[in-house]
Amino acid sequence: MKTKKNIYGINPETGERFKAQWEVIWYYIKSKPGRGITSMEAITEFGFTRLSAIIYKIEECTGYRAERADIFVGTRYGGIVKVRRYWYE
């Protein structure tokens, strides 16, 4: 099995490992203002499911409310579905 290496498990500011999924997503989003994330991107990039629960935890722990918008994306079968994108200004 091919493993994917990324730098998101370690906080580059402190050099320590993140302790929770919400910390990884919080750093990922806040490191570039306006960068957003969808559930599929969270699964593909980090292996995290239930992005809405992670965003809720971020809001609970940091006090910042994520901006959200519904966007439409194509499916592999040619259809169109609505997904939610989260970001911080």
N, C-alpha and C positions, 0 to 999 in steps of 0.2 A: 504494500500500500504506500502510495506517495504521500509524504507529509509536507504540509505547507508551513513555511517559516515566516513569521511576521514579527514586527517589533511591538505589537500592541499588548503583549503580556507583561512588559516591563515599562515602568514609568521612566521616561528619559530624563525627567527633571531630578529624580531622586536615585534612580538606578535600582529601585526595589520593585518587586512584582506587585501587580494590582491584586487586591484581595477579593474583589467581587466583579461580576459581569458589568454592573452599572458603572463602575469606575472606568472600565475599558471603553465603554460606549461614550461616557461623559468626556473622557480625554480625547477620543477620536473626533467627536463633534466639535468640541470647543477649541481644538488646536487650529482649525480653519473656520472662521466665522462664515456662516452661510452654507457650510457643507451639511448636507442632509444624509439621512439613512432610511432605507426601507427595510422591511422584514426580510426580504430575500437577500439584500446586501449584508445584513447582520448574519444570516445563516451562511452565506458564501464566504464572507471575509473572516468571521470569527467562530462560526459554528454555534452561535447563540440563537435560540428560538424564543418566541414570546417577547418580541421587541416591545410591545405595548406595556408589558409588565416591567421591563427594564426601564423604560422611560418614566413610568409611574414612580419607580424607586428613586430615580435621579431627582425627580421633582420633590419627592418626600425628603430626601437627604440634603439637597442643595438649596431648595427654596426657589429655584429657577423653573419657570414653566416653558416647556418646549413649544415652539411654533409647530403647527401641523397643517398639512394640506392633503387633500385627496387628489391623486393623479391617476391617469389611465395608462396602462401598459399593455402591450401585446402578449398573448400567450403563445406557446409553441404550436398550438393548433390553429392559429390565425384569429382567435377571438380577442376581445378586449376586456380587461378586468380593472376594477378600481382598487388601488392600494394607498396606504397612508405613508407620507414622508414626514419625518421629524427633523427639526433643526433648531439651532439656537442662534440668535442674532449677535 
